[in-house]
């Protein structure tokens, strides 16, 4: 999996791509992360990319020409890939979309700034527009980092324990169960006895129950969205904790 990031602030990614799990994955050539300065494709000696919007209004707009030229050059150099434009109007990133993107060999991430890109970037390139939530950031760089980290986790070998990825929140349509470590007690709060019992069957059951309980309490919207793929055991637990969330209820 290879990521090409196009931004006017490439320095923001220096430590991001060289630290922790991602840094080790890059060193091991499991993934590649190349960050490109969009100003390298500016068509003027001042390397300026933004201009005033036609029709007036506040803020500046990033010109279409440099962004289009950059994406096309990268495609010519590295082969076709899937272009993602980080935008508040895009499809909201979720685990299903992350899994979809992880099947690509190359992702090209376009990071906007100011009032965003000239609309012709979308019209001509036809990128997937992706949002990380219903809020506004100063630019697409942080959103691009979210996409890279979420997608990279699904690349085989990037995360040391594959079971950790398989049990992540959202992967099974449920929030994750609580986790504990030493010491056994913190300010009067002990680790639940079941987790110290050594009984793996009881532990697995407890974790599933807590996972369902957390989901119906904190993210009930996920129940409706994932009901069709829940096994009977999960559906029974939903009915126990929040029967009103059962879409089959009459």
LODRENRO-475608 format. One record per atom (N, C-alpha, C): chain; atom name; x, y, z negated. Coordinates in steps of 0.05 Angstrom, whole numbers, m for minus. Layout:
// residues N
REC   mol   atom        x        y        z
REC     A     CA        X        Y        Z
...
***
This chain:
// residues 250
REC   mol   atom        x        y        z
REC     A      N       17      m24        0
REC     A     CA        0        0        0
REC     A      C       18       25        0
REC     A      N       12       43       18
REC     A     CA       27       68       20
REC     A      C        9       92       18
REC     A      N       17      111        2
REC     A     CA        2      136       m2
REC     A      C       17      159       10
REC     A      N        5      175       27
REC     A     CA       16      200       36
REC     A      C       m1      222       24
REC     A      N       11      240       10
REC     A     CA       m4      262       m3
REC     A      C        4      288       11
REC     A      N      m16      303       20
REC     A     CA      m11      329       32
REC     A      C      m21      351       14
REC     A      N       m3      369        6
REC     A     CA      m10      389      m14
REC     A      C        8      414      m10
REC     A      N        0      436      m21
REC     A     CA       17      460      m21
REC     A      C       33      462      m46
REC     A      N       29      443      m65
REC     A     CA       45      442      m89
REC     A      C       57      414      m93
REC     A      N       75      406      m76
REC     A     CA       87      379      m79
REC     A      C      101      374     m105
REC     A      N      111      395     m118
REC     A     CA      126      392     m143
REC     A      C      109      380     m165
REC     A      N       82      382     m163
REC     A     CA       65      371     m183
REC     A      C       67      341     m185
REC     A      N       76      328     m164
REC     A     CA       77      299     m163
REC     A      C      104      287     m170
REC     A      N      124      304     m177
REC     A     CA      151      294     m181
REC     A      C      152      273     m204
REC     A      N      142      280     m227
REC     A     CA      142      261     m249
REC     A      C      120      240     m247
REC     A      N       98      247     m235
REC     A     CA       76      229     m232
REC     A      C       84      203     m218
REC     A      N       99      206     m196
REC     A     CA      105      182     m180
REC     A      C      130      167     m190
REC     A      N      143      177     m211
REC     A     CA      167      165     m221
REC     A      C      165      155     m250
REC     A      N      142      156     m261
REC     A     CA      138      150     m289
REC     A      C      120      126     m294
REC     A      N      126      110     m314
REC     A     CA      108       89     m323
REC     A      C      103       67     m302
REC     A      N       79       57     m302
REC     A     CA       71       35     m284
REC     A      C       75       42     m255
REC     A      N       67       67     m248
REC     A     CA       71       75     m220
REC     A      C      100       77     m212
REC     A      N      116       88     m230
REC     A     CA      145       90     m225
REC     A      C      157       63     m220
REC     A      N      150       44     m237
REC     A     CA      161       17     m233
REC     A      C      152        4     m208
REC     A      N      126        9     m200
REC     A     CA      116       m2     m176
REC     A      C      129       10     m151
REC     A      N      136       36     m152
REC     A     CA      150       48     m130
REC     A      C      179       37     m128
REC     A      N      192       34     m151
REC     A     CA      219       22     m151
REC     A      C      219       m6     m140
REC     A      N      198      m21     m146
REC     A     CA      197      m49     m137
REC     A      C      186      m51     m108
REC     A      N      180      m28      m96
REC     A     CA      169      m27      m68
REC     A      C      142      m41      m66
REC     A      N      127      m42      m88
REC     A     CA      100      m52      m87
REC     A      C       81      m31      m75
REC     A      N       87       m6      m80
REC     A     CA       72       16      m68
REC     A      C       92       37      m59
REC     A      N       84       55      m41
REC     A     CA      100       78      m33
REC     A      C       83      103      m37
REC     A      N       95      124      m47
REC     A     CA       81      149      m51
REC     A      C       99      171      m39
REC     A      N       92      181      m16
REC     A     CA      106      204       m4
REC     A      C       89      229       m6
REC     A      N      101      250      m16
REC     A     CA       87      275      m19
REC     A      C       98      296        1
REC     A      N       80      308       16
REC     A     CA       88      326       38
REC     A      C       77      354       33
REC     A      N       94      374       38
REC     A     CA       86      402       35
REC     A      C       71      410       60
REC     A      N       46      417       57
REC     A     CA       29      425       80
REC     A      C       41      449       94
REC     A      N       57      465       79
REC     A     CA       69      489       92
REC     A      C       88      482      114
REC     A      N       98      457      114
REC     A     CA      116      449      135
REC     A      C      103      449      163
REC     A      N       76      449      162
REC     A     CA       61      450      188
REC     A      C       49      477      193
REC     A      N       56      497      178
REC     A     CA       46      524      183
REC     A      C       57      534      210
REC     A      N       41      550      223
REC     A     CA       48      559      250
REC     A      C       58      588      249
REC     A      N       69      597      226
REC     A     CA       80      624      224
REC     A      C      105      624      207
REC     A      N      122      644      210
REC     A     CA      147      644      196
REC     A      C      145      648      166
REC     A      N      122      657      157
REC     A     CA      118      661      128
REC     A      C      107      636      115
REC     A      N      102      615      130
REC     A     CA       92      590      120
REC     A      C       65      593      106
REC     A      N       50      612      116
REC     A     CA       24      618      103
REC     A      C        2      599      115
REC     A      N      m14      589       98
REC     A     CA      m35      570      106
REC     A      C      m63      580      101
REC     A      N      m66      600       84
REC     A     CA      m93      609       77
REC     A      C     m100      635       91
REC     A      N     m126      639       95
REC     A     CA     m135      664      108
REC     A      C     m163      670       97
REC     A      N     m172      694      103
REC     A     CA     m199      703       94
REC     A      C     m220      687      109
REC     A      N     m243      684       96
REC     A     CA     m265      669      108
REC     A      C     m281      687      127
REC     A      N     m288      676      150
REC     A     CA     m307      690      168
REC     A      C     m333      694      153
REC     A      N     m345      717      156
REC     A     CA     m370      723      142
REC     A      C     m366      736      115
REC     A      N     m341      738      106
REC     A     CA     m335      750       81
REC     A      C     m339      732       57
REC     A      N     m337      743       34
REC     A     CA     m340      727       10
REC     A      C     m313      725       m5
REC     A      N     m315      716      m30
REC     A     CA     m290      715      m47
REC     A      C     m273      691      m39
REC     A      N     m248      693      m45
REC     A     CA     m230      670      m42
REC     A      C     m219      667      m14
REC     A      N     m198      651      m12
REC     A     CA     m185      645       14
REC     A      C     m191      617       22
REC     A      N     m188      611       48
REC     A     CA     m193      585       59
REC     A      C     m168      574       73
REC     A      N     m162      548       69
REC     A     CA     m139      536       82
REC     A      C     m145      531      111
REC     A      N     m127      539      129
REC     A     CA     m131      536      157
REC     A      C     m133      507      166
REC     A      N     m148      502      187
REC     A     CA     m152      475      197
REC     A      C     m127      465      212
REC     A      N     m115      481      229
REC     A     CA      m94      472      247
REC     A      C      m71      457      233
REC     A      N      m59      468      212
REC     A     CA      m37      454      198
REC     A      C      m45      428      186
REC     A      N      m69      426      174
REC     A     CA      m78      401      162
REC     A      C      m82      380      183
REC     A      N      m94      387      205
REC     A     CA      m99      368      227
REC     A      C      m73      359      239
REC     A      N      m55      377      243
REC     A     CA      m29      370      254
REC     A      C      m13      351      236
REC     A      N      m15      357      210
REC     A     CA        0      340      190
REC     A      C      m11      312      190
REC     A      N      m37      309      189
REC     A     CA      m49      282      189
REC     A      C      m42      267      214
REC     A      N      m43      280      237
REC     A     CA      m37      267      262
REC     A      C       m8      259      264
REC     A      N       10      276      254
REC     A     CA       38      269      255
REC     A      C       44      245      237
REC     A      N       32      244      214
REC     A     CA       37      221      196
REC     A      C       26      196      208
REC     A      N        3      197      222
REC     A     CA       m7      174      235
REC     A      C       12      165      257
REC     A      N       23      184      271
REC     A     CA       42      177      292
REC     A      C       67      165      281
REC     A      N       76      174      258
REC     A     CA      101      164      246
REC     A      C       97      137      232
REC     A      N       74      134      220
REC     A     CA       71      110      202
REC     A      C       48       92      210
REC     A      N       33       99      231
REC     A     CA       11       82      239
REC     A      C      m15       93      228
REC     A      N      m38       82      237
REC     A     CA      m64       92      228
REC     A      C      m68       86      198
REC     A      N      m83      103      186
REC     A     CA      m90       99      157
REC     A      C     m117      112      153
REC     A      N     m126      110      128
REC     A     CA     m152      122      121
REC     A      C     m147      149      108
REC     A      N     m159      169      118
REC     A     CA     m155      196      108
REC     A      C     m176      203       87
REC     A      N     m168      213       64
REC     A     CA     m186      220       43
REC     A      C     m182      249       36
REC     A      N     m203      264       38
REC     A     CA     m203      293       31
REC     A      C     m215      296        3
REC     A      N     m200      306      m16
REC     A     CA     m211      309      m43
REC     A      C     m229      334      m43
REC     A      N     m254      330      m49
REC     A     CA     m274      352      m47
REC     A      C     m296      348      m67
REC     A      N     m306      370      m80
REC     A     CA     m328      367      m99
REC     A      C     m354      358      m86
REC     A      N     m356      360      m59
REC     A     CA     m380      351      m46
REC     A      C     m379      322      m36
REC     A      N     m356      309      m42
REC     A     CA     m353      282      m32
REC     A      C     m367      261      m48
REC     A      N     m364      236      m39
REC     A     CA     m375      213      m54
REC     A      C     m360      211      m80
REC     A      N     m375      207     m101
REC     A     CA     m362      206     m128
REC     A      C     m347      179     m130
REC     A      N     m322      182     m139
REC     A     CA     m304      159     m142
REC     A      C     m315      140     m164
REC     A      N     m318      115     m157
REC     A     CA     m324       95     m177
REC     A      C     m308       70     m171
REC     A      N     m311       49     m187
REC     A     CA     m294       26     m184
REC     A      C     m299       12     m158
REC     A      N     m324       13     m148
REC     A     CA     m330        0     m122
REC     A      C     m314       14      m99
REC     A      N     m314       41     m100
REC     A     CA     m299       55      m80
REC     A      C     m269       51      m83
REC     A      N     m259       50     m107
REC     A     CA     m231       44     m112
REC     A      C     m223       17     m100
REC     A      N     m240       m3     m104
REC     A     CA     m234      m29      m93
REC     A      C     m234      m29      m63
REC     A      N     m252      m13      m52
REC     A     CA     m254      m10      m22
REC     A      C     m228        3      m11
REC     A      N     m219       24      m24
REC     A     CA     m195       37      m15
REC     A      C     m170       20      m19
REC     A      N     m171        2      m39
REC     A     CA     m148      m15      m44
REC     A      C     m143      m35      m22
REC     A      N     m162      m39       m4
REC     A     CA     m159      m57       18
REC     A      C     m144      m45       42
REC     A      N     m140      m19       40
REC     A     CA     m126       m4       62
REC     A      C      m96       m8       60
REC     A      N      m82       m7       82
REC     A     CA      m53       m9       82
REC     A      C      m41       19       76
REC     A      N      m55       40       84
REC     A     CA      m45       67       79
REC     A      C      m67       87       74
REC     A      N      m64      104       55
REC     A     CA      m83      125       49
REC     A      C      m69      152       52
REC     A      N      m81      170       66
REC     A     CA      m71      198       69
REC     A      C      m90      216       53
REC     A      N      m80      228       32
REC     A     CA      m96      244       14
REC     A      C      m91      274       19
REC     A      N     m113      288       26
REC     A     CA     m112      317       31
REC     A      C     m121      332        7
REC     A      N     m103      349       m4
REC     A     CA     m109      364      m28
REC     A      C     m115      393      m21
REC     A      N     m140      401      m25
REC     A     CA     m147      429      m19
REC     A      C     m140      448      m42
REC     A      N     m142      473      m36
REC     A     CA     m138      494      m56
REC     A      C     m156      518      m49
REC     A      N     m158      537      m67
REC     A     CA     m174      561      m62
REC     A      C     m203      553      m56
REC     A      N     m215      562      m34
REC     A     CA     m242      554      m27
REC     A      C     m244      529      m10
REC     A      N     m222      515       m9
REC     A     CA     m222      490        6
REC     A      C     m211      493       34
REC     A      N     m215      472       50
REC     A     CA     m205      472       78
REC     A      C     m227      484       97
REC     A      N     m217      496      118
REC     A     CA     m234      503      141
REC     A      C     m251      478      148
REC     A      N     m277      482      152
REC     A     CA     m295      459      157
REC     A      C     m287      442      180
REC     A      N     m271      453      199
REC     A     CA     m264      437      222
REC     A      C     m244      415      216
REC     A      N     m232      416      192
REC     A     CA     m215      393      184
REC     A      C     m233      368      182
REC     A      N     m256      371      169
REC     A     CA     m275      349      166
REC     A      C     m287      341      193
REC     A      N     m295      362      209
REC     A     CA     m308      356      234
REC     A      C     m290      341      254
REC     A      N     m265      348      254
REC     A     CA     m246      336      274
REC     A      C     m233      311      264
REC     A      N     m225      310      239
REC     A     CA     m211      286      229
REC     A      C     m231      265      218
REC     A      N     m254      274      210
REC     A     CA     m274      255      199
REC     A      C     m264      240      175
REC     A      N     m252      253      155
REC     A     CA     m241      239      132
REC     A      C     m263      230      113
REC     A      N     m257      211       95
REC     A     CA     m275      205       73
REC     A      C     m272      227       53
REC     A      N     m293      240       46
REC     A     CA     m292      261       26
REC     A      C     m299      248       m1
REC     A      N     m281      252      m21
REC     A     CA     m283      239      m47
REC     A      C     m281      259      m69
REC     A      N     m299      257      m89
REC     A     CA     m299      274     m112
REC     A      C     m293      256     m137
REC     A      N     m280      268     m157
REC     A     CA     m277      252     m182
REC     A      C     m297      260     m203
REC     A      N     m317      277     m196
REC     A     CA     m338      284     m215
REC     A      C     m350      311     m209
REC     A      N     m372      317     m222
REC     A     CA     m387      341     m217
REC     A      C     m376      364     m233
REC     A      N     m352      373     m226
REC     A     CA     m339      396     m238
REC     A      C     m319      406     m218
REC     A      N     m308      430     m223
REC     A     CA     m290      443     m204
REC     A      C     m262      445     m216
REC     A      N     m242      437     m201
REC     A     CA     m214      440     m208
REC     A      C     m201      462     m192
REC     A      N     m177      469     m199
REC     A     CA     m163      489     m183
REC     A      C     m154      479     m156
REC     A      N     m153      453     m153
REC     A     CA     m145      441     m127
REC     A      C     m148      411     m128
REC     A      N     m140      399     m106
REC     A     CA     m144      370     m104
REC     A      C     m122      353     m114
REC     A      N     m101      365     m125
REC     A     CA      m78      349     m133
REC     A      C      m84      330     m156
REC     A      N      m97      339     m177
REC     A     CA     m104      322     m200
REC     A      C     m123      300     m190
REC     A      N     m142      307     m173
REC     A     CA     m160      286     m162
REC     A      C     m145      266     m146
REC     A      N     m125      274     m131
REC     A     CA     m109      256     m115
REC     A      C      m94      237     m133
REC     A      N      m83      247     m156
REC     A     CA      m69      230     m175
REC     A      C      m88      209     m186
REC     A      N     m113      217     m191
REC     A     CA     m133      197     m201
REC     A      C     m137      175     m181
REC     A      N     m140      183     m156
REC     A     CA     m144      162     m135
REC     A      C     m120      144     m133
REC     A      N      m96      155     m132
REC     A     CA      m72      139     m130
REC     A      C      m70      119     m153
REC     A      N      m73      129     m177
REC     A     CA      m70      111     m201
REC     A      C      m91       89     m201
REC     A      N     m116       97     m195
REC     A     CA     m138       77     m196
REC     A      C     m134       56     m175
REC     A      N     m127       64     m150
REC     A     CA     m123       45     m128
REC     A      C      m98       28     m132
REC     A      N      m77       40     m141
REC     A     CA      m51       26     m145
REC     A      C      m54        3     m165
REC     A      N      m71        7     m185
REC     A     CA      m75      m14     m205
REC     A      C      m85      m40     m193
REC     A      N      m99      m38     m170
REC     A     CA     m110      m62     m157
REC     A      C      m91      m75     m137
REC     A      N      m68      m63     m133
REC     A     CA      m48      m75     m115
REC     A      C      m34      m97     m131
REC     A      N      m34     m122     m120
REC     A     CA      m21     m144     m135
REC     A      C        7     m138     m144
REC     A      N       13     m143     m169
REC     A     CA       39     m139     m180
REC     A      C       44     m113     m194
REC     A      N       26      m93     m189
REC     A     CA       31      m67     m201
REC     A      C       26      m67     m231
REC     A      N        4      m80     m239
REC     A     CA       m1      m83     m268
REC     A      C        9     m111     m276
REC     A      N       25     m112     m297
REC     A     CA       39     m137     m304
REC     A      C       20     m160     m310
REC     A      N       m2     m155     m323
REC     A     CA      m21     m176     m330
REC     A      C      m46     m173     m313
REC     A      N      m50     m190     m293
REC     A     CA      m74     m188     m276
REC     A      C     m100     m189     m291
REC     A      N     m100     m204     m314
REC     A     CA     m124     m206     m330
REC     A      C     m132     m179     m341
REC     A      N     m113     m161     m345
REC     A     CA     m119     m135     m355
REC     A      C     m136     m119     m335
REC     A      N     m129     m122     m310
REC     A     CA     m144     m109     m288
REC     A      C     m172     m121     m286
REC     A      N     m173     m147     m287
REC     A     CA     m199     m161     m284
REC     A      C     m219     m154     m306
REC     A      N     m208     m147     m330
REC     A     CA     m226     m141     m352
REC     A      C     m230     m111     m357
REC     A      N     m219      m95     m340
REC     A     CA     m222      m66     m343
REC     A      C     m251      m58     m344
REC     A      N     m256      m35     m357
REC     A     CA     m283      m23     m356
REC     A      C     m291      m20     m327
REC     A      N     m317      m23     m321
REC     A     CA     m330      m19     m295
REC     A      C     m325      m43     m276
REC     A      N     m304      m58     m279
REC     A     CA     m299      m80     m260
REC     A      C     m322     m100     m261
REC     A      N     m333     m106     m284
REC     A     CA     m355     m125     m287
REC     A      C     m382     m110     m290
REC     A      N     m381      m84     m286
REC     A     CA     m406      m68     m289
REC     A      C     m412      m62     m318
REC     A      N     m392      m65     m335
REC     A     CA     m396      m60     m364
REC     A      C     m372      m43     m374
REC     A      N     m377      m28     m396
REC     A     CA     m354      m15     m409
REC     A      C     m338      m36     m424
REC     A      N     m313      m30     m429
REC     A     CA     m295      m49     m443
REC     A      C     m302      m51     m472
REC     A      N     m295      m73     m484
REC     A     CA     m299      m78     m512
REC     A      C     m278      m62     m529
REC     A      N     m283      m58     m555
REC     A     CA     m263      m44     m572
REC     A      C     m238      m62     m575
REC     A      N     m215      m49     m579
REC     A     CA     m190      m63     m583
REC     A      C     m177      m53     m609
REC     A      N     m162      m71     m621
REC     A     CA     m149      m66     m647
REC     A      C     m120      m76     m647
REC     A      N     m103      m64     m663
REC     A     CA      m76      m75     m666
REC     A      C      m67      m70     m696
REC     A      N      m42      m77     m703
REC     A     CA      m33      m73     m730
REC     A      C      m32      m44     m738
REC     A      N      m36      m38     m763
REC     A     CA      m41      m55     m786
REC     A      C      m70      m65     m787
REC     A      N      m75      m84     m805
REC     A     CA     m101      m96     m807
REC     A      C     m122      m76     m817
REC     A      N     m113      m57     m833
REC     A     CA     m132      m37     m844
REC     A      C     m121       m9     m841
REC     A      N     m138       10     m833
REC     A     CA     m131       38     m831
REC     A      C     m152       55     m844
REC     A      N     m144       68     m867
REC     A     CA     m163       85     m882
REC     A      C     m189       71     m888
REC     A      N     m187       46     m896
REC     A     CA     m211       31     m904
REC     A      C     m226       17     m881
REC     A      N     m216       20     m857
REC     A     CA     m228        8     m833
REC     A      C     m212      m16     m825
REC     A      N     m222      m40     m830
REC     A     CA     m207      m65     m824
REC     A      C     m211      m74     m795
REC     A      N     m193      m89     m785
REC     A     CA     m198     m103     m759
REC     A      C     m220     m124     m764
REC     A      N     m240     m125     m746
REC     A     CA     m261     m145     m750
REC     A      C     m250     m173     m755
REC     A      N     m262     m187     m773
REC     A     CA     m253     m214     m781
REC     A      C     m251     m233     m757
REC     A      N     m271     m231     m739
REC     A     CA     m272     m250     m717
REC     A      C     m246     m248     m700
REC     A      N     m235     m225     m697
REC     A     CA     m211     m222     m681
REC     A      C     m186     m233     m694
REC     A      N     m188     m239     m720
REC     A     CA     m165     m251     m735
REC     A      C     m170     m281     m740
REC     A      N     m192     m291     m729
REC     A     CA     m200     m319     m735
REC     A      C     m185     m340     m720
REC     A      N     m174     m332     m696
REC     A     CA     m161     m352     m679
REC     A      C     m181     m368     m663
REC     A      N     m207     m364     m667
REC     A     CA     m228     m378     m652
REC     A      C     m233     m364     m626
REC     A      N     m221     m373     m605
REC     A     CA     m223     m359     m579
REC     A      C     m251     m357     m568
REC     A      N     m267     m378     m573
REC     A     CA     m295     m377     m563
REC     A      C     m311     m355     m578
REC     A      N     m307     m354     m604
REC     A     CA     m321     m333     m619
REC     A      C     m311     m305     m611
REC     A      N     m285     m303     m607
REC     A     CA     m274     m277     m599
REC     A      C     m285     m268     m572
REC     A      N     m286     m286     m552
REC     A     CA     m297     m280     m526
REC     A      C     m326     m271     m528
REC     A      N     m342     m285     m545
REC     A     CA     m370     m278     m548
REC     A      C     m372     m250     m561
REC     A      N     m356     m245     m582
REC     A     CA     m357     m219     m596
REC     A      C     m350     m196     m576
REC     A      N     m330     m201     m560
REC     A     CA     m322     m180     m541
REC     A      C     m343     m175     m520
REC     A      N     m357     m195     m511
REC     A     CA     m378     m191     m492
REC     A      C     m401     m176     m505
REC     A      N     m408     m183     m529
REC     A     CA     m430     m169     m543
REC     A      C     m423     m140     m547
REC     A      N     m399     m134     m555
REC     A     CA     m391     m106     m560
REC     A      C     m391      m91     m533
REC     A      N     m383     m104     m512
REC     A     CA     m382      m92     m486
REC     A      C     m410      m84     m476
REC     A      N     m428     m102     m479
REC     A     CA     m456      m96     m471
REC     A      C     m468      m75     m489
REC     A      N     m462      m77     m515
REC     A     CA     m473      m57     m534
REC     A      C     m463      m29     m527
REC     A      N     m437      m27     m521
REC     A     CA     m426       m1     m514
REC     A      C     m438       10     m488
REC     A      N     m443       m7     m469
REC     A     CA     m454        1     m443
REC     A      C     m483       11     m447
REC     A      N     m500       m3     m461
REC     A     CA     m528        5     m464
REC     A      C     m529       31     m481
REC     A      N     m510       35     m499
REC     A     CA     m510       58     m516
REC     A      C     m499       83     m503
REC     A      N     m477       79     m488
REC     A     CA     m462      103     m478
REC     A      C     m467      107     m448
REC     A      N     m471       86     m433
REC     A     CA     m475       89     m404
REC     A      C     m499       72     m394
REC     A      N     m523       78     m404
REC     A     CA     m546       61     m395
REC     A      C     m551       62     m365
REC     A      N     m541       83     m352
REC     A     CA     m544       84     m323
REC     A      C     m531       61     m309
REC     A      N     m509       50     m321
REC     A     CA     m495       28     m309
REC     A      C     m511        2     m308
REC     A      N     m529        0     m327
REC     A     CA     m546      m25     m329
REC     A      C     m563      m28     m304
REC     A      N     m577       m7     m296
REC     A     CA     m593       m8     m272
REC     A      C     m577      m12     m247
REC     A      N     m554        1     m246
REC     A     CA     m537       m1     m222
REC     A      C     m525      m29     m218
REC     A      N     m521      m43     m240
REC     A     CA     m507      m69     m238
REC     A      C     m524      m93     m246
REC     A      N     m549      m89     m251
REC     A     CA     m566     m111     m261
REC     A      C     m566     m135     m243
REC     A      N     m566     m131     m217
REC     A     CA     m568     m153     m198
REC     A      C     m544     m172     m200
REC     A      N     m521     m162     m208
REC     A     CA     m497     m179     m209
REC     A      C     m490     m189     m237
REC     A      N     m506     m181     m257
REC     A     CA     m502     m191     m284
REC     A      C     m509     m221     m286
REC     A      N     m493     m237     m299
REC     A     CA     m501     m265     m305
REC     A      C     m523     m265     m326
REC     A      N     m536     m288     m329
REC     A     CA     m559     m290     m348
REC     A      C     m551     m282     m376
REC     A      N     m526     m289     m384
REC     A     CA     m517     m283     m411
REC     A      C     m517     m253     m417
REC     A      N     m508     m238     m397
REC     A     CA     m507     m208     m401
REC     A      C     m535     m197     m401
REC     A      N     m552     m207     m383
REC     A     CA     m580     m197     m383
REC     A      C     m594     m202     m409
REC     A      N     m588     m225     m421
REC     A     CA     m601     m232     m447
REC     A      C     m591     m213     m469
REC     A      N     m566     m205     m468
REC     A     CA     m555     m186     m487
REC     A      C     m567     m159     m483
REC     A      N     m570     m150     m458
REC     A     CA     m583     m124     m453
REC     A      C     m611     m124     m465
REC     A      N     m626     m146     m461
REC     A     CA     m653     m147     m472
REC     A      C     m653     m146     m502
REC     A      N     m631     m157     m515
REC     A     CA     m630     m156     m544
REC     A      C     m625     m128     m554
REC     A      N     m606     m114     m541
REC     A     CA     m598      m88     m552
REC     A      C     m616      m65     m542
REC     A      N     m626      m67     m518
REC     A     CA     m642      m45     m506
REC     A      C     m662      m57     m486
REC     A      N     m683      m69     m496
REC     A     CA     m702      m82     m477
REC     A      C     m714      m63     m457
REC     A      N     m716      m38     m464
REC     A     CA     m727      m18     m445
REC     A      C     m711      m14     m420
REC     A      N     m685      m23     m421
REC     A     CA     m668      m20     m397
REC     A      C     m670      m43     m378
REC     A      N     m685      m64     m385
REC     A     CA     m689      m87     m368
REC     A      C     m707      m79     m344
REC     A      N     m697      m78     m320
REC     A     CA     m713      m70     m297
REC     A      C     m735      m90     m290
REC     A      N     m732     m114     m301
REC     A     CA     m753     m135     m295
REC     A      C     m776     m134     m316
REC     A      N     m773     m116     m335
REC     A     CA     m793     m114     m356
REC     A      C     m819     m104     m344
REC     A      N     m841     m116     m351
REC     A     CA     m867     m108     m342
REC     A      C     m882      m92     m363
***
